[in-house]
Amino acid sequence: MDSISILDELLGLMAGQGITMRKGPMGGDGGGLCKLRGSTTFFVDTQADTMEMAVKAAKALVSMVDMEKIFIKPQLRQFIDQYSADKA
């Protein structure tokens, strides 16, 4: 899977868990997870590197979702395990 496919899959998993998405230019170093007034939103910086946003999405997903309770494609799970190990 390429980084665009990985990011798309991760965003789809997040949406399936009730996390909303907002996409827009944020200077290339923005994006990430935000909780505000009971709502969880993941901001996608359209100016950022796709791989960087995929890593941020993987870390956000791990922090918000019980990964054992949802089906995740093996290649995607491997990516999540590799890049979210520190969960930071």
N, C-alpha and C positions, 0 to 999 in steps of 0.2 A: 504494500500500500504506500502511496506517496503521501506527503504531508498534507496536501489539500484534501485527499480522501479521508485521512485520519481526522483532521479537524472537522470535516463535515459529519463524520460518524459520531465524534464526541459531542458536537453540538446537538445532534439528533438525540443522543442518549440523555443529555441534560434537559432538552425540551420535553422528552418523555417522562421526566421526573418532576415536571412543573417549574423548571427554571426558565425564566424568560431570557431572550437574547436582545441585545442592542448592538448594532453594527454602525461604526462611523470612524472617521479619522481622529486619532488621538495623539498624533505626533510620532508614531512608530514605536513607542516604548510603553504604551498604555495597555489598557484592557485588564480584565480580571473579574473576580467575583465580588458582588456587593449585596449586602442584606440591608433593606431599608423598609421600615414600616411593615414588617411581616412578609415582604416580598423578596425573593431572591432573583437577582439579575446577573447575567454574565455579559460583560462588555467586550466586544470584539473590536480591536483596533485594526481598521482596514489598511493602515499604513505600516503595520508591524509585519515582520517575517512570519510566514505561515507556520513554520516549525515552532517558533517561539510561542505563537498563540495556541498551537496544539498542546505544547507542554503545559501552558497555563490552564488550558481547558481540562487536561488530564488531572492536574493537581486539584482543581476546583471540584471536579466530579468525585474524586476520592474523598474529599473533605465533606461532601454533602450527601453521598449516597452509599448505602450498604452494597458494596460491589458483588457480594455473594448472592444477592437477591434478584439480580437482573442478568439477562443473557448478554454477553459481550463476545463478539467474534474473537477467535484465538489471536489473530494478528494484532487486533486492537488491544486486547488484554495484555499482550506482551509489551506493547508500547506504553500502556498505562503503568504497568509494573516497573518498567525501566526508568521512566521519567518522573514518576511521582513517588519514588522511594523515600525521599526526605519529606514529602508532603508539605513543603514550604512554598 
